[in-house]
Amino acid sequence: MSLWQDFLTNRGKAIHKWEHYFPIYERHFAGWRNRSLTFLEIGVAKGGSLAMWRRYFGPLARIVGVDVDPRCARHEEGGVFVRVGDQSDKGFLQSVIDEFGAPDIVLDDGSHKMGDIRAAFEFLYPKLPKNGVYMVEDLHTAYWLEYGGGVDAPESFINLAKALIDKLNADHGRGAVPPDAFTRDTFAMSFYDSVVVFEKGQAWRKAATETGGARGGRP
Ligand SMILES: C[S@@+](CC[C@H](N)C(=O)[O-])C[C@H]1O[C@@H](n2cnc3c(N)ncnc32)[C@H](O)[C@@H]1O
């Protein structure tokens, strides 16, 4: 069953998602189904999304939800774990990693405030394994003042992500942008309406290569 079908036929705990996210989830998460993975969702609310992820990823998946609201602890069930804390609290996030290991996938559906999104990303992204995926959703708030956003706001996560495009390409920047760990460890960044996705991956060699010869049939 596709995730979209699962969502539409859900009769269990409430799930709160924008409809156009489902093709994005499938694009970035489908390859992880029925594999052993740790999936961390920031923002538990009524618990329905954690249960959905468990159904989607299958019996080898460990689904971990974090939420600042202690009432969310009741959403623990088989294969689904909930820890209560603030996504901007590095000590709390470290305790989650100490308990469950670094997550393979992070989905930030938490406070949607710029400072919180950034704090969680800056702490967690470097800890993801080499093929990890980090997705931030509901980034329409990056344009909203009450969430610390604004089209020119330096704290906007969209503006942070725009700057990270230069880090992704820093090996070709002729010194203008110093390459760093993000350059080394990031394979791709994807932008959608309200969603940004970072895929980790290391290119051990970046080389432009020509194969075949002029007389070998190339025009
Ligand atoms: C949009 S809801 C999550 C919805 C859920 N993932 C779903 O799909 O049904 C956002 C959740 O983030 C939690 N939250 C708000 N601020 C937070 C913070 N600083 N750290 C962790 N969780 C936070 C709220 O308590 C709320 O339950």
The ligand as an ORCA input file, in Angstrom:
! r2SCAN-3c Opt
* xyz 0 1
  C       2.514     19.680     13.606
  S       2.518     18.838     15.153
  C       3.152     17.268     14.720
  C       2.217     16.502     13.843
  C       2.544     15.043     13.621
  N       3.920     14.833     13.209
  C       1.603     14.520     12.563
  O       2.018     14.396     11.403
  O       0.445     14.225     12.874
  C       3.831     19.636     15.964
  C       4.255     19.057     17.296
  O       5.482     19.641     17.646
  C       5.545     19.787     19.034
  N       6.537     20.814     19.374
  C       6.363     22.162     19.430
  N       7.509     22.772     19.801
  C       8.425     21.788     19.969
  C       9.793     21.786     20.343
  N      10.453     22.931     20.605
  N      10.440     20.600     20.420
  C       9.773     19.436     20.173
  N       8.468     19.387     19.803
  C       7.802     20.538     19.703
  C       4.127     20.131     19.450
  O       3.917     19.782     20.805
  C       3.300     19.322     18.460
  O       2.885     18.115     19.020
*
